[in-house]
Amino acid sequence: MNESVKSKARPGATSDREEGGAFDPNFGADGLATCVTVDASSGDVLMVAHMNEAALRATLATGIVHYWSRSRGALWRKGDTSGQTQTLVEMRVDCDQDAFLAFVTVGGDGGACHTGRRSCFYRRVETVGETARLTFIEAPSANG
């Protein structure tokens, strides 16, 4: 995002991207970076989605979280259709700046998942022997 000149890392030196103060997101070949979204008050993981540069810029400019919808191929402001808006409280980036962690407050009914649940991670994978099965740990909301 910053139009700064990157220095070449010396062998054995930590790169500026990892230890420097410049925000320089590293989007993949598809133009996307993963964003893990967390409820700022509870610490619960709500969802995982993707951002392109436009989604990241819109999020930082407005304080409302935007994503890139791979299925629709379009910029998506969370909550436009569901009412489940996500207001950014804090944004973090991982060590090589190719993944984001967004701490949010959730509007609407407090959910984040299109199934009507608070979190997209509503099933636990359990194994019995060599068989893996899913167990529901969160029922759909009355609105879902």
Secondary structure as GFF3:
##gff-version 3
##sequence-region A 1 144
A	DSSP	alpha_helix	16	19	.	.	.	ID=ss1
A	DSSP	beta_strand	33	39	.	.	.	ID=ss2
A	DSSP	beta_strand	45	51	.	.	.	ID=ss3
A	DSSP	alpha_helix	53	62	.	.	.	ID=ss4
A	DSSP	beta_strand	66	69	.	.	.	ID=ss5
A	DSSP	beta_strand	74	77	.	.	.	ID=ss6
A	DSSP	beta_strand	86	93	.	.	.	ID=ss7
A	DSSP	beta_strand	99	106	.	.	.	ID=ss8
A	DSSP	beta_strand	123	128	.	.	.	ID=ss9
A	DSSP	beta_strand	131	136	.	.	.	ID=ss10
###
